[in-house]
Amino acid sequence: MNIETIFLILFLVISWFVYRSDKNQSESRVKGLEDELKKLKENINEESNKQSKDDINLSLSSTQVELDEGINISFIAALDSASKKNKEITPNYHQDIPVQTEAGKSKNEEERNPQESTATWQYDYDEIFKVEEINPDYFNGIKNYKGYRINLEEFRAFNIDKGRPAHYKLPYTPEEIRAVQESAEEGMSIEGLASYYQRRISVLNKMIDGVIEPSSQFSRDDFNDYEDPKNLEVADVGELEKIEKNDLKIRLEEMGKIHKEIYHNVPQEKIFLSNEIIDLLIERRPTTKRQVLVTLGSKRQNLDHNIFVNEVDNVIELIISGGADNVTGISAPEILDEDEASFEEFFISRDHGRELLLEIREAMRQKFPSISKEVELLKDSNIESHLSFETDYQLDDELSAVRYFTKRLSLVRREEIIKAIAECGYNFKEAYTDWLEEIYQVLLQVDHTRIH
C-alpha cells in the first residue's frame, strides 16, 4: 500500500468523523430550536388566553343592567300617592336605577352581591350567552312551561324590545346553570355574569348557589324521551305573555265576584279585588303579603281590613298558581324567580330609610311646631327601633299603618302623643293618623339586611 492510498484512507476516515460530529450537533441544535419554539408558542397562547379573558371580563363588567320599563306607570304612582316627600322611594323609570341584590342567600355575598350597581341592560346580541351554541338541539326551539315551542332568537328580541334582560323568564336549562356556575368559579364578576348571561343578579346568585334547578321539562337525567321541539306547536312570545296575564285576570275577577257576594254589606270601594287593584296585581304578581302591600301602596288604607286579612292569602296563592290552565297548580320557577327579583328594585337600605324618616320628621316639626320633641312621633329612638326591627308582615295585626303603630308603640307612649296633640290644639288626624301611612310606606320598603 503506497503513501497516497494511506493518506486517502485517512482522509476518508477523518471526513466521516467530521460529518457525524456535524450531523449530531445539527440535530441537537434543531431539537433545541424546536423545544424553544414549542415553549414560545405555549407562552404566546397563555398570554393570549389571559389577555382574552381579561378583555372579556373588562368589557362585561363595564356593561350596564337596566330596569324593565314595561312596568305599568299606574303602579308606580300607586306606591305612595299620598306623599310628595317620598319621591326617592318611587323609582323613576326614565333614569338608570340601581339594582339591589338579594341579601343573605350567598356564601360569597360581599364579593358577588354589590349593594348597588349602575349597570343597565345594554349589550351586543352577538356577544351574549346562547344555550343553543352548547346544545344544538335548541336551535329548533325550546319547550316552555305551557308546552309550546318558543324560538330563542324571537324570545330574546321580544325581551330586548321591552327593555328586559334577554333571557327574562326563559326556562332554566342544565347547560345554562352549569355554564353560570363555571363562569363564577373562574372569577367572573357578578356584573359580568349579568351582562353575559342576561339574567338578573338575584337569579344568577341562586344558580351559583345551587338553589335553582333545571325547569321541569329539562330536569330528567335520561333524555331518551325528550320531545323534539319541532313537534310542538309554535307560540308567539307576545301572545304567550298576553295569555298568561289573561289567565290570571280571569281567575282574579272570578274571586272578586265571590268577594262581592260574601261581603255584600261592605261598600264596593272597600272591597279588596276592584278592577284597578286586579290590574296592579297582574302587572306586579306579588307573592308575599309584604309585596302585596308594596304593590297596593296608598290604596291599601282604603280597603276593608277584615276582608284584606281574610283574603290576601287566597289571592297570593292564586297569583303563584299562575293562571286558569296551569295543570301543575304553580307557576314555572323562572316565572316566580323573575317576579321575586323585580321587587328588589323597590327596597331600600336602612340608611336610606333613616334619611326619609328624618325628612318626614322635619316636615312634621315645621307643620306642628308646638309639639314637644320629647313626645313627637319620630324621636331618634323610635326611628332606630323601626329600622333595626324587621317587621313580620305575616302578622295580621301589622298589615295596616294604624295597626302597625298600635303594636309598636306602647299604650303610655301613644297616650303621651295624643295628649300633646290635644294640648297644642292640633287636629288629631292631621297631626297623627295621616303621618302613619307615610311612615309605614317607608318602613315597608326598608331591607333590614342592608345597612347601606
C-alpha positions in Angstrom: 0.0 0.0 0.0 1.6 3.2 -1.1 1.6 6.5 0.7 -1.1 8.1 -1.5 -3.5 5.2 -0.7 -2.8 5.5 3.1 -3.5 9.3 3.0 -6.7 8.8 1.1 -7.9 6.3 3.6 -7.0 8.6 6.5 -8.8 11.5 4.8 -11.9 9.5 4.3 -12.0 8.3 7.9 -11.4 11.9 9.2 -14.1 13.2 6.9 -16.6 10.6 8.1 -15.9 11.5 11.7 -16.3 15.2 11.0 -19.6 14.6 9.1 -21.0 12.5 12.0 -20.0 15.2 14.5 -21.6 18.0 12.5 -24.8 15.9 12.0 -25.1 15.3 15.7 -24.6 18.9 16.5 -27.1 20.0 13.8 -29.7 17.5 15.1 -29.1 18.8 18.7 -29.4 22.4 17.6 -32.6 21.6 15.6 -34.1 19.8 18.5 -33.2 22.7 20.8 -34.8 25.1 18.5 -37.9 23.0 18.2 -38.2 22.9 22.0 -37.7 26.7 22.3 -40.3 27.2 19.6 -42.8 25.0 21.4 -42.2 26.8 24.7 -42.6 30.1 22.9 -45.9 29.0 21.3 -47.2 27.9 24.7 -46.3 31.2 26.3 -47.9 33.1 23.5 -51.1 31.1 23.8 -51.2 31.6 27.6 -50.7 35.3 27.3 -53.3 35.4 24.5 -55.8 33.5 26.5 -55.2 35.5 29.6 -55.5 38.7 27.6 -58.7 37.5 26.0 -60.2 36.6 29.4 -59.2 40.0 30.8 -60.7 41.8 27.8 -63.9 39.8 28.1 -64.2 40.4 31.9 -63.4 44.1 31.5 -65.9 44.6 28.7 -68.6 42.6 30.5 -68.1 44.4 33.8 -68.5 47.7 32.1 -71.8 46.7 30.6 -74.9 48.1 32.5 -78.1 46.5 33.7 -81.4 48.3 33.1 -84.8 48.0 34.8 -87.8 46.6 33.0 -89.6 49.7 31.6 -92.6 47.7 30.8 -94.0 48.1 34.3 -97.3 49.9 34.5 -96.8 53.5 35.4 -100.1 53.5 37.3 -98.4 51.1 39.7 -95.6 53.4 40.3 -97.9 56.3 41.1 -99.8 54.0 43.4 -96.8 53.2 45.5 -97.4 56.3 47.6 -99.6 58.9 46.0 -100.3 60.4 49.5 -96.7 61.7 49.9 -94.8 64.1 47.7 -91.8 63.9 50.1 -91.1 60.2 49.2 -90.2 60.7 45.6 -87.0 58.9 46.3 -88.9 55.7 47.2 -90.7 55.6 43.9 -88.4 54.6 41.0 -88.2 56.9 38.0 -88.2 54.7 35.0 -86.7 57.3 32.8 -83.4 57.1 34.7 -80.8 54.4 35.4 -81.9 52.8 38.6 -79.5 50.9 41.0 -80.1 47.2 41.1 -80.3 45.9 44.6 -79.4 42.4 45.3 -81.0 39.6 47.2 -79.5 39.6 50.7 -78.4 36.7 52.9 -78.6 33.9 50.3 -75.0 33.6 49.0 -71.9 32.3 50.7 -69.8 35.0 49.0 -72.4 37.7 49.3 -69.9 40.5 49.8 -68.0 39.6 46.7 -70.9 38.8 44.4 -73.7 41.0 45.7 -72.8 44.7 45.4 -75.5 46.7 47.2 -75.9 48.9 44.2 -75.0 48.6 40.6 -75.1 51.3 37.9 -75.3 48.6 35.1 -78.2 48.8 32.6 -79.4 46.2 30.1 -77.3 47.3 27.1 -75.4 44.6 25.2 -74.2 43.3 21.8 -76.5 40.5 20.8 -73.7 38.6 19.2 -71.7 38.6 22.5 -74.2 37.3 25.0 -74.6 33.7 26.1 -76.7 31.4 23.8 -77.6 28.0 25.1 -78.1 26.6 21.6 -74.4 27.0 20.9 -73.8 24.5 23.7 -76.7 22.2 22.8 -77.6 22.4 19.1 -80.9 20.7 19.8 -82.1 24.1 21.0 -81.7 25.6 17.5 -85.1 24.0 16.8 -86.6 26.0 19.7 -87.2 25.3 23.3 -90.2 24.0 25.2 -91.8 26.4 27.7 -93.8 25.6 30.8 -97.1 25.8 28.9 -95.9 23.1 26.4 -95.4 25.4 23.4 -92.3 25.8 21.3 -90.6 29.1 21.5 -88.0 30.5 19.2 -85.0 31.6 21.3 -84.0 34.4 19.0 -87.5 35.8 18.9 -87.8 35.5 22.7 -84.6 37.4 23.2 -85.6 40.1 20.7 -89.0 40.5 22.4 -87.3 41.0 25.8 -84.8 43.4 24.3 -87.6 45.4 22.8 -89.3 45.5 26.3 -86.0 46.7 27.9 -85.6 43.4 29.8 -82.6 41.1 30.1 -82.6 38.9 27.0 -83.3 35.7 29.0 -86.1 37.1 31.1 -88.5 34.3 32.0 -86.7 31.8 29.7 -86.7 28.2 31.1 -83.7 27.1 33.0 -81.7 24.5 31.1 -79.0 22.3 32.7 -76.5 23.8 30.2 -77.1 27.3 31.3 -76.9 26.5 35.0 -73.6 24.7 34.6 -72.2 27.5 32.4 -73.1 30.1 35.0 -71.5 28.1 37.8 -68.3 27.5 35.9 -68.0 31.2 35.0 -68.5 32.1 38.6 -65.8 29.6 39.6 -63.4 31.2 37.1 -63.9 34.5 38.8 -66.2 36.4 36.5 -67.8 39.3 38.4 -71.5 39.3 39.2 -71.9 42.3 36.8 -70.1 40.4 34.1 -72.4 37.4 34.7 -75.5 39.6 34.5 -74.3 41.2 31.3 -73.2 38.0 29.5 -75.9 35.6 30.7 -78.6 38.2 30.6 -80.3 37.3 33.9 -81.0 39.4 37.0 -78.4 39.3 39.7 -80.6 37.5 42.3 -81.4 34.8 39.8 -77.8 34.3 39.0 -76.9 34.0 42.7 -79.5 31.3 43.0 -77.9 29.4 40.1 -74.5 29.7 41.6 -75.6 28.5 45.0 -77.5 25.6 43.5 -80.9 26.9 44.6 -82.2 26.9 41.0 -82.6 23.6 39.3 -83.4 23.0 35.6 -87.1 23.6 34.7 -89.2 20.5 34.8 -89.1 19.9 31.0 -85.3 19.7 31.3 -84.8 18.1 34.7 -84.7 14.5 33.6 -81.4 12.7 33.8 -82.3 10.5 30.8 -83.2 12.5 27.7 -84.2 9.5 25.7 -87.9 10.6 26.0 -87.0 14.2 25.3 -89.6 15.7 23.0 -88.2 17.4 19.9 -89.4 21.0 19.9 -90.0 20.6 16.2 -93.1 18.5 17.0 -94.6 21.2 19.3 -96.9 24.0 18.4 -95.1 27.2 17.8 -96.2 30.1 20.0 -95.7 33.8 19.5 -93.8 35.2 22.5 -96.0 38.3 22.8 -99.2 36.3 22.7 -97.9 33.9 25.4 -97.4 36.8 27.7 -100.9 38.1 27.0 -102.4 34.6 27.5 -100.6 34.3 30.8 -101.9 37.6 32.1 -105.4 36.9 30.8 -105.5 33.6 32.6 -104.6 35.3 35.9 -107.1 38.1 35.2 -110.0 35.7 34.7 -109.2 33.9 38.0 -108.9 37.1 40.0 -112.1 38.5 38.5 -113.9 35.3 39.5 -112.5 35.7 43.0 -113.6 39.3 43.1 -117.2 38.4 42.2 -117.2 35.9 45.1 -115.9 38.6 47.5 -118.7 40.9 46.5 -121.3 38.2 47.3 -119.7 37.2 50.6 -119.1 40.8 51.8 -122.2 42.4 50.3 -122.6 44.7 53.2 -119.2 46.3 52.7 -119.1 49.4 50.3 -117.7 48.4 46.9 -114.8 50.9 47.1 -113.6 49.0 50.2 -113.7 45.5 48.5 -110.2 44.0 48.0 -110.3 43.0 44.3 -111.5 46.0 42.4 -110.7 46.2 38.7 -107.9 48.7 39.4 -106.3 46.5 42.0 -106.6 43.4 39.8 -104.7 45.3 37.1 -101.9 46.2 39.6 -101.7 42.6 40.9 -101.4 41.2 37.4 -98.7 43.7 36.5 -96.6 43.0 39.5 -97.6 39.5 40.6 -96.7 39.8 44.3 -96.1 36.5 46.1 -95.9 37.6 49.7 -98.0 39.8 51.9 -95.3 42.4 52.1 -95.1 42.5 48.3 -98.9 42.9 48.1 -98.7 45.9 50.5 -95.9 47.5 48.3 -98.0 46.9 45.2 -101.1 48.5 46.7 -99.3 51.4 48.1 -101.7 54.1 49.5 -104.7 52.2 48.1 -104.3 49.7 51.0 -105.6 52.2 53.6 -109.0 52.4 51.7 -109.6 48.7 51.9 -111.7 46.9 54.5 -109.1 45.5 56.8 -111.0 42.3 57.7 -111.6 41.5 54.0 -107.9 42.1 53.2 -106.7 39.9 56.1 -109.2 37.1 55.3 -108.5 37.0 51.5 -104.9 38.1 51.0 -103.5 34.5 51.3 -106.0 33.2 48.8 -105.0 36.0 46.4 -101.3 35.2 46.8 -102.0 31.5 46.2 -103.9 32.3 43.0 -101.1 34.5 41.7 -98.5 31.8 42.4 -100.6 29.3 40.6 -100.2 31.5 37.5 -103.5 31.1 35.6 -106.5 29.1 34.8 -105.0 26.5 32.6 -101.9 25.7 34.7 -102.2 22.0 35.4 -99.4 21.9 37.9 -101.0 24.4 40.2 -97.9 26.5 40.4 -96.1 28.8 38.0 -92.8 27.8 36.4 -89.8 28.6 38.6 -88.4 31.0 36.1 -91.6 33.0 36.3 -91.6 33.1 40.1 -87.9 34.0 40.3 -88.3 36.9 37.9 -91.3 38.2 39.8 -89.4 38.0 43.0 -86.4 39.7 41.6 -88.4 42.6 40.2 -89.5 43.6 43.7 -85.9 44.1 44.8 -85.8 47.3 43.0 -88.3 48.8 45.4 -86.4 48.0 48.6 -84.0 50.5 50.2 -81.2 50.3 52.8 -81.6 51.2 56.4 -79.5 54.3 55.9 -81.8 55.5 53.1 -84.8 54.7 55.2 -83.4 56.8 58.0 -82.9 59.7 55.7 -86.5 59.5 54.5 -87.9 59.2 58.1 -85.8 62.3 59.1 -87.3 64.2 56.2 -90.8 63.2 57.3 -90.0 64.3 60.9 -88.7 67.6 59.8 -91.9 68.2 57.8 -93.9 67.3 60.9 -91.9 69.7 63.0 -92.5 72.5 60.5 -96.2 71.9 60.4 -96.8 71.3 64.1 -94.0 73.3 65.9 -95.8 73.4 69.2 -95.5 69.7 69.8 -92.5 69.0 72.0 -89.7 66.8 70.6 -90.0 64.7 73.7 -93.4 63.4 72.6 -93.2 63.6 68.8 -94.0 60.5 66.7 -90.5 60.1 65.3 -88.0 60.5 68.1 -84.5 59.3 67.4 -85.0 56.2 69.4 -88.3 55.4 67.6 -86.6 55.8 64.2 -83.8 53.4 65.2 -86.2 50.9 66.6 -88.3 50.9 63.4 -85.2 50.4 61.3 -83.5 47.7 63.3 -86.5 45.5 63.8 -87.7 43.6 60.8 -91.4 43.7 60.7 -93.2 40.3 60.4 -95.7 41.2 57.7 -97.3 37.7 58.1 -98.9 39.0 61.2 -102.4 40.2 60.6 -102.2 43.0 63.1 -99.3 44.6 61.3 -100.9 44.8 57.8 -102.0 48.4 58.1 -100.3 51.6 59.3 -102.6 52.1 62.3 -102.3 48.5 63.5 -98.6 48.5 63.0 -98.1 51.6 65.2 -100.6 50.3 67.7 -98.5 47.2 68.1 -95.1 49.0 68.0 -95.9 51.9 70.4 -96.8 51.2 74.0 -100.1 52.5 75.4 -98.3 55.0 77.6 -96.3 56.4 74.6 -99.5 56.7 72.5 -101.3 58.5 75.3 -98.4 61.0 75.6 -98.6 61.8 71.9 -102.4 62.1 71.9 -102.3 64.4 75.0 -99.6 66.6 73.4 -101.5 67.0 70.2 -104.7 67.9 72.1 -102.9 70.4 74.4 -101.4 72.2 71.4 -104.8 72.4 69.7 -104.0 70.5 66.6 -106.4 68.2 64.7 -105.6 64.6 65.8 -106.0 63.1 62.3 -103.7 65.7 60.7 -101.1 65.6 63.4 -101.0 61.9 63.9 -103.0 59.4 61.8 -102.2 61.0 58.4 -98.5 60.7 59.1 -98.7 57.0 59.9 -99.3 55.9 56.3 -96.4 58.0 55.1 -94.0 56.5 57.6 -95.4 53.0 57.1 -94.8 53.3 53.3 -91.1 53.9 54.1 -90.8 51.0 56.5 -92.5 48.7 54.0 -89.6 49.2 51.7 -86.7 49.0 54.1 -84.5 46.0 53.6 -83.4 45.3 57.1 -80.5 43.1 56.0 -78.9 46.1 54.3 -77.3 48.9 56.3 -76.0 51.0 53.4 
